[in-house]
Amino acid sequence: MHVYDHPTFHMACRQFDLVADHLDIPANDRDRLKYPKRALTVAVPVRRDDGKVEVFAGYRVQHHLALGPTKGGMRYHPDVTVGEVAALAMWMSWKCALMNLPYGGAKGGVACDPTQMSIGELERLTRRFTQELIHFIGPQVDIPAPDLGTNEQTMAWMMDTYSVHAGQATPAVVTGKPVAIGGSLGRREATGRGVSYLANRAMDTIGLNANEATAVVQGFGNVGSVAAYSLARYGVKIIAVSDAFGGTLNARGLDLGKLQKHVARTKSVAHFPGGESISNEQLLVTPCDILVPAAMERQITAANVNQIKCRILAEGANGPTTPDADLVLDQRPDVFVIPDILCNAGGVVVSYFEWVQDLQSFFWSETEITDKLFRLLENAFTQTLHLSRKQNISMRMAALSLGVARVREAKKLRGLFP
């Protein structure tokens, strides 16, 4: 479908085709599994603070509905396209199925630069975008969550707009909300905590002592920063981090407390006085034990994969490694890959917990939530590792095989409506 023409969507399709070949899925079933159920494109007019009206393009893609309502983030970024969103929705489908969550995958976003918009403009953008989506989202239809460029406040605006339309408070329409209006304890930290938990499990698997390990984190937003702090609590030394504005390296270990204060003051890790400047490209090939790409898609490619010098690749971002790079990694037993649909699944798992708590109006403690999160991650990690070893396939192939097979089975059992 040419409407989804985008490098990231082609990458997601290529991954699916490889898994479909491995699972011997008949050609008759492949397109129905691969292509999104529906995609919506809307115009989002916003009155800017200077009085001018600017129209932004907004998108929402729902990949499949076989297991329940769809679930996925909303991102605000200048490069958002329907093709990119469709790829992310597909990956979310396999992720939810791998984690045994009753969801199909979805994703959405607006092509805008939130860093160049005021709070008032962002609120008007979010409310108008939500209004355009009213008939396509809902607690039993499609449940948005925060993503790149959005946060708890964005979700609060979305919830309020939907609730005003519904005539009653409807907290279960979104997840990642502030706790005060139905959000879940531990939701903001969930993805980063999951990354660090699985990295720790990978260290156990390959016999690496956390107290002797080093880590490099690309992307110091919500996922990367929490992953870094959580890894440090396991005893891992964080030697380099980066964000969109640059990076910082200290081979003796970064002082995360001072770094946190620097980021709070400057809004970036760049120019941190406790380290030397480093580019994102240099950061990815910095020798370390654990490499955490937690930024954008397609960061590890055929051009740089041979220069990667880590023992564990923990994919905090969606789609950070291209299929061409995977071919190289498959021939490198020295690198243990924790694939994205497993590694960063903590966010959607605790989003699921938040949705359940909202539906039943009964909330759990953060300790209960973290315990439940780690139990689900442990089960998925164990199943993926077992299948990888049993069939002598990569961890990515194993994780995707489990996710795709479960979606295929659901579609098969429900049948094809005439």
C-alpha positions as CSV (number, residue, x, y, z in Angstrom):
1,M,0.0,0.0,0.0
2,H,1.8,3.1,-1.3
3,V,0.0,5.3,1.2
4,Y,2.4,4.0,3.9
5,D,5.5,4.6,1.8
6,H,8.2,5.4,4.4
7,P,11.6,3.8,5.2
8,T,10.5,2.9,8.7
9,F,7.3,1.1,7.4
10,H,9.4,-0.7,4.8
11,M,11.7,-1.8,7.6
12,A,8.8,-3.1,9.7
13,C,7.4,-5.0,6.7
14,R,10.8,-6.5,6.0
15,Q,11.0,-7.8,9.6
16,F,7.5,-9.2,9.2
17,D,8.3,-10.9,6.0
18,L,11.3,-12.6,7.5
19,V,9.2,-13.8,10.4
20,A,6.4,-14.9,8.1
21,D,8.9,-17.0,6.1
22,H,10.2,-18.5,9.4
23,L,6.7,-19.4,10.6
24,D,5.7,-20.6,7.1
25,I,2.6,-18.3,7.0
26,P,0.6,-18.9,3.8
27,A,0.6,-16.0,1.3
28,N,-3.2,-15.7,1.8
29,D,-2.7,-14.7,5.4
30,R,0.2,-12.3,5.2
31,D,-1.3,-9.1,3.9
32,R,-4.1,-9.3,6.5
33,L,-1.6,-9.6,9.2
34,K,0.8,-7.0,7.9
35,Y,-1.3,-4.0,6.8
36,P,-3.2,-1.7,9.3
37,K,-6.9,-2.2,9.9
38,R,-7.5,1.6,9.4
39,A,-5.6,4.9,9.2
40,L,-7.0,8.3,9.8
41,T,-5.5,11.6,8.5
42,V,-6.9,14.9,9.9
43,A,-6.2,18.6,9.5
44,V,-5.6,20.3,12.8
45,P,-6.0,24.1,12.6
46,V,-4.5,25.9,15.6
47,R,-4.6,29.6,16.4
48,R,-1.0,30.7,17.3
49,D,-0.3,33.2,20.1
50,D,0.2,35.9,17.5
51,G,-3.3,35.4,16.1
52,K,-2.3,33.5,12.9
53,V,-3.9,30.2,12.2
54,E,-1.6,27.3,11.2
55,V,-2.9,23.9,10.0
56,F,-1.0,20.8,11.1
57,A,-1.3,17.2,9.8
58,G,-2.4,14.7,12.4
59,Y,-2.5,10.9,12.1
60,R,-3.8,7.8,13.9
61,V,-3.2,4.2,12.7
62,Q,-4.9,1.2,14.2
63,H,-3.1,-2.0,13.2
64,H,-5.5,-4.8,14.2
65,L,-8.5,-5.3,16.5
66,A,-8.4,-9.1,16.9
67,L,-7.4,-9.2,20.6
68,G,-9.2,-6.1,21.9
69,P,-9.0,-2.3,21.6
70,T,-5.9,-0.8,20.1
71,K,-3.2,0.8,22.2
72,G,-0.3,3.1,21.4
73,G,1.4,6.4,21.8
74,M,0.9,9.9,20.4
75,R,4.0,11.7,19.2
76,Y,4.5,15.4,18.3
77,H,7.5,15.7,16.0
78,P,8.2,17.5,12.8
79,D,9.0,14.3,10.9
80,V,5.7,12.4,11.8
81,T,4.2,10.8,8.7
82,V,1.4,8.2,8.3
83,G,4.0,5.7,7.1
84,E,6.2,6.1,10.2
85,V,3.1,5.9,12.4
86,A,1.9,2.7,10.6
87,A,5.3,1.0,11.3
88,L,5.1,1.9,15.0
89,A,1.5,0.6,15.2
90,M,2.7,-2.7,13.7
91,W,5.5,-3.1,16.2
92,M,3.0,-2.3,19.0
93,S,0.8,-5.1,17.8
94,W,3.7,-7.7,18.1
95,K,4.7,-6.1,21.4
96,C,1.3,-6.4,23.0
97,A,0.9,-9.9,21.8
98,L,4.3,-10.9,23.0
99,M,3.4,-9.6,26.5
100,N,0.0,-11.3,26.4
101,L,-1.9,-8.0,26.6
102,P,-5.5,-7.8,25.3
103,Y,-4.7,-5.1,22.7
104,G,-4.0,-4.5,19.1
105,G,-1.3,-2.0,18.2
106,A,-1.9,1.7,17.3
107,K,0.1,4.8,17.0
108,G,-0.6,8.4,16.2
109,G,0.9,11.9,16.1
110,V,1.0,15.4,14.7
111,A,3.7,16.8,12.4
112,C,4.8,19.7,14.5
113,D,7.7,21.0,16.5
114,P,6.6,21.1,20.2
115,T,9.8,22.9,21.2
116,Q,8.7,25.9,19.1
117,M,5.1,26.1,20.6
118,S,3.9,27.7,23.8
119,I,1.9,25.8,26.4
120,G,-1.3,27.5,25.2
121,E,-0.6,26.5,21.6
122,L,0.1,22.9,22.6
123,E,-3.1,22.7,24.5
124,R,-5.1,24.1,21.6
125,L,-3.4,21.7,19.2
126,T,-4.1,18.7,21.5
127,R,-7.7,19.5,22.1
128,R,-8.5,20.1,18.4
129,F,-6.6,16.9,17.5
130,T,-8.5,14.9,20.1
131,Q,-11.8,16.4,18.8
132,E,-11.0,15.2,15.3
133,L,-10.4,11.7,16.7
134,I,-13.4,11.5,19.0
135,H,-15.2,8.7,17.0
136,F,-12.0,6.7,16.6
137,I,-10.8,6.5,20.2
138,G,-12.3,5.3,23.5
139,P,-11.7,2.9,26.4
140,Q,-12.9,0.0,24.4
141,V,-11.8,1.3,21.0
142,D,-8.3,2.8,21.0
143,I,-6.4,4.1,24.0
144,P,-3.6,6.7,23.3
145,A,-0.6,7.2,25.5
146,P,2.4,9.6,25.6
147,D,5.3,9.2,23.2
148,L,8.0,11.4,21.7
149,G,7.2,15.1,22.3
150,T,4.1,14.4,24.5
151,N,3.7,13.9,28.2
152,E,1.3,13.6,31.1
153,Q,-0.1,17.0,30.5
154,T,-0.9,16.1,26.9
155,M,-2.8,13.1,28.1
156,A,-4.7,15.2,30.6
157,W,-5.9,17.5,27.9
158,M,-6.9,14.6,25.7
159,M,-8.8,13.0,28.6
160,D,-10.6,16.2,29.4
161,T,-11.6,16.9,25.8
162,Y,-13.0,13.3,25.4
163,S,-14.7,13.5,28.8
164,V,-16.4,16.8,27.9
165,H,-17.7,15.2,24.7
166,A,-18.9,12.1,26.6
167,G,-20.5,14.1,29.4
168,Q,-18.7,12.3,32.1
169,A,-15.1,11.8,33.3
170,T,-13.6,9.0,31.2
171,P,-10.1,8.4,32.6
172,A,-9.7,5.1,30.8
173,V,-9.6,6.8,27.4
174,V,-5.9,7.5,27.7
175,T,-3.0,6.2,29.8
176,G,0.1,8.0,31.0
177,K,-2.0,10.7,32.7
178,P,-1.1,12.5,36.0
179,V,-1.8,10.3,39.0
180,A,-4.2,12.9,40.4
181,I,-6.7,12.3,37.5
182,G,-6.5,8.5,37.2
183,G,-2.9,7.9,36.2
184,S,-0.9,5.0,37.5
185,L,2.0,5.1,39.9
186,G,5.1,4.0,38.2
187,R,3.8,4.6,34.7
188,R,6.3,7.4,33.8
189,E,9.3,5.2,34.9
190,A,7.9,1.9,33.5
191,T,9.7,1.8,30.2
192,G,13.2,2.7,31.6
193,R,12.7,0.4,34.5
194,G,11.9,-2.4,32.1
195,V,15.0,-1.7,30.0
196,S,17.2,-1.9,33.0
197,Y,15.5,-5.0,34.4
198,L,16.0,-6.9,31.1
199,A,19.5,-5.6,30.8
200,N,20.2,-7.0,34.2
201,R,18.6,-10.4,33.2
202,A,20.8,-10.3,30.1
203,M,23.9,-9.8,32.3
204,D,22.9,-12.9,34.3
205,T,22.4,-14.8,31.1
206,I,25.9,-14.1,29.7
207,G,27.7,-14.1,33.1
208,L,28.5,-10.4,33.3
209,N,28.8,-8.8,36.8
210,A,26.8,-5.6,37.0
211,N,29.4,-4.0,39.4
212,E,32.0,-4.4,36.7
213,A,29.8,-3.3,33.7
214,T,29.7,0.0,31.8
215,A,26.7,1.4,29.9
216,V,26.1,4.0,27.2
217,V,22.7,5.5,26.6
218,Q,21.6,7.3,23.4
219,G,18.6,9.5,24.2
220,F,18.2,11.0,27.6
221,G,14.5,11.6,27.6
222,N,12.0,9.7,29.7
223,V,13.1,6.3,28.7
224,G,16.9,6.8,28.5
225,S,17.2,8.8,31.7
226,V,15.2,6.3,33.8
227,A,17.1,3.5,32.3
228,A,20.5,5.1,33.2
229,Y,19.5,5.8,36.8
230,S,18.0,2.3,37.2
231,L,21.1,0.6,35.7
232,A,23.3,2.7,38.1
233,R,21.3,1.3,41.0
234,Y,22.2,-2.2,39.8
235,G,25.8,-1.2,40.1
236,V,26.5,-0.4,36.4
237,K,28.8,2.5,35.6
238,I,27.2,5.0,33.1
239,I,30.0,6.4,31.0
240,A,28.2,8.2,28.2
241,V,24.7,9.7,27.4
242,S,23.3,11.9,24.7
243,D,20.2,13.7,23.5
244,A,19.2,15.6,20.4
245,F,21.6,18.4,21.2
246,G,24.8,16.4,21.8
247,G,26.4,14.0,24.3
248,T,28.8,13.7,27.2
249,L,31.4,11.0,28.0
250,N,33.4,10.2,31.1
251,A,35.2,6.9,31.0
252,R,35.5,6.9,34.9
253,G,31.7,7.2,35.1
254,L,29.3,10.1,34.9
255,D,28.0,11.7,38.2
256,L,24.3,11.2,37.5
257,G,23.2,13.5,40.4
258,K,25.2,16.4,38.9
259,L,24.1,15.5,35.4
260,Q,20.4,15.6,36.5
261,K,20.9,19.1,37.9
262,H,22.6,20.2,34.7
263,V,19.7,18.8,32.5
264,A,17.2,20.5,34.8
265,R,19.0,23.8,34.3
266,T,19.9,23.6,30.6
267,K,17.4,21.1,29.2
268,S,20.2,19.0,27.7
269,V,23.1,16.8,28.6
270,A,25.3,18.7,26.1
271,H,28.2,20.8,27.6
272,F,28.0,18.9,30.9
273,P,31.1,20.0,32.8
274,G,31.6,16.5,34.3
275,G,32.4,14.9,30.9
276,E,33.8,15.6,27.4
277,S,31.6,16.4,24.4
278,I,30.7,13.5,22.1
279,S,28.3,13.3,19.1
280,N,25.5,10.7,18.8
281,E,27.5,9.0,16.1
282,Q,30.5,8.6,18.3
283,L,28.4,7.6,21.2
284,L,27.0,4.5,19.4
285,V,30.4,3.1,18.8
286,T,31.8,3.9,22.2
287,P,33.2,0.6,23.8
288,C,30.9,-0.5,26.6
289,D,29.2,-3.5,28.0
290,I,25.6,-2.3,27.6
291,L,24.5,-0.1,24.8
292,V,21.0,1.4,25.1
293,P,19.7,3.2,22.0
294,A,16.7,5.0,23.4
295,A,16.1,7.7,20.8
296,M,14.8,7.4,17.2
297,E,14.4,4.6,14.7
298,R,17.1,3.3,12.4
299,Q,20.2,4.4,14.4
300,I,22.2,1.2,14.1
301,T,22.6,0.5,10.4
302,A,24.8,-1.4,8.0
303,A,27.1,1.6,8.0
304,N,28.0,1.5,11.7
305,V,27.0,-2.0,13.0
306,N,30.5,-3.4,12.6
307,Q,31.8,-0.6,14.8
308,I,29.4,-1.4,17.7
309,K,31.5,-2.5,20.7
310,C,29.0,-3.7,23.3
311,R,28.1,-7.1,24.9
312,I,24.4,-6.3,25.4
313,L,22.3,-4.2,23.0
314,A,19.2,-3.2,24.9
315,E,16.8,-1.5,22.5
316,G,14.9,1.2,24.5
317,A,13.7,2.9,21.3
318,N,11.4,1.4,18.7
319,G,13.1,0.1,15.6
320,P,16.7,1.4,16.4
321,T,18.3,-1.4,14.4
322,T,17.7,-1.9,10.7
323,P,17.3,-5.4,9.1
324,D,20.6,-5.0,7.3
325,A,22.3,-4.4,10.6
326,D,20.5,-7.4,12.1
327,L,22.1,-9.6,9.5
328,V,25.5,-8.6,10.8
329,L,24.4,-8.9,14.5
330,D,23.2,-12.4,13.7
331,Q,26.8,-13.4,12.9
332,R,28.1,-11.7,16.1
333,P,27.5,-14.1,19.1
334,D,29.5,-11.6,21.2
335,V,26.5,-9.2,21.2
336,F,23.3,-10.2,23.1
337,V,20.3,-8.4,21.6
338,I,17.3,-7.5,23.7
339,P,14.8,-6.6,20.8
340,D,12.7,-3.5,21.0
341,I,9.3,-5.2,21.3
342,L,10.6,-6.9,24.5
343,C,13.1,-4.4,25.8
344,N,10.8,-1.3,25.9
345,A,7.5,-3.2,26.6
346,G,7.4,-1.9,30.2
347,G,5.6,1.3,29.1
348,V,2.6,-0.5,27.5
349,V,2.5,-3.1,30.3
350,V,2.0,-0.4,33.0
351,S,-0.3,1.5,30.6
352,Y,-2.4,-1.7,30.6
353,F,-2.3,-1.7,34.4
354,E,-3.4,2.0,34.4
355,W,-6.3,1.1,32.0
356,V,-7.4,-1.8,34.3
357,Q,-7.3,0.4,37.4
358,D,-9.3,3.1,35.7
359,L,-12.0,0.7,34.5
360,Q,-12.4,-0.8,38.0
361,S,-11.8,2.4,40.0
362,F,-9.4,0.6,42.2
363,F,-5.7,1.5,42.3
364,W,-2.6,-0.4,43.3
365,S,0.6,0.7,45.1
366,E,3.8,1.4,43.1
367,T,5.4,-1.7,44.7
368,E,2.5,-3.9,43.5
369,I,2.8,-2.3,40.0
370,T,6.5,-2.8,39.7
371,D,6.3,-6.4,40.9
372,K,3.6,-7.2,38.3
373,L,5.7,-5.4,35.6
374,F,8.8,-7.5,36.4
375,R,6.8,-10.7,36.5
376,L,5.4,-10.1,33.0
377,L,8.8,-9.0,31.6
378,E,10.4,-12.1,33.2
379,N,7.9,-14.4,31.6
380,A,8.3,-12.8,28.1
381,F,12.1,-12.8,28.4
382,T,12.2,-16.5,29.5
383,Q,9.9,-17.5,26.6
384,T,11.9,-15.5,24.1
385,L,15.3,-16.8,25.3
386,H,13.9,-20.4,25.3
387,L,12.6,-20.2,21.7
388,S,15.8,-18.5,20.6
389,R,17.9,-21.4,21.9
390,K,15.5,-24.1,20.9
391,Q,15.3,-23.1,17.3
392,N,18.8,-21.5,17.1
393,I,17.3,-18.1,15.9
394,S,18.0,-14.6,17.0
395,M,16.3,-13.0,20.0
396,R,14.5,-10.6,17.6
397,M,13.2,-13.5,15.5
398,A,12.1,-15.3,18.6
399,A,10.3,-12.3,20.1
400,L,8.6,-11.4,16.8
401,S,7.7,-15.1,16.1
402,L,5.8,-15.2,19.5
403,G,4.0,-12.0,18.9
404,V,3.1,-12.6,15.2
405,A,2.0,-16.2,15.9
406,R,-0.4,-15.0,18.7
407,V,-2.0,-12.4,16.5
408,R,-2.3,-14.9,13.6
409,E,-4.0,-17.4,15.9
410,A,-6.5,-14.8,17.2
411,K,-7.4,-13.8,13.6
412,K,-7.8,-17.5,12.6
413,L,-10.1,-18.2,15.6
414,R,-12.3,-15.2,14.9
415,G,-12.4,-15.9,11.2
416,L,-12.9,-13.6,8.3
417,F,-16.2,-11.6,8.2
418,P,-17.9,-12.0,4.8
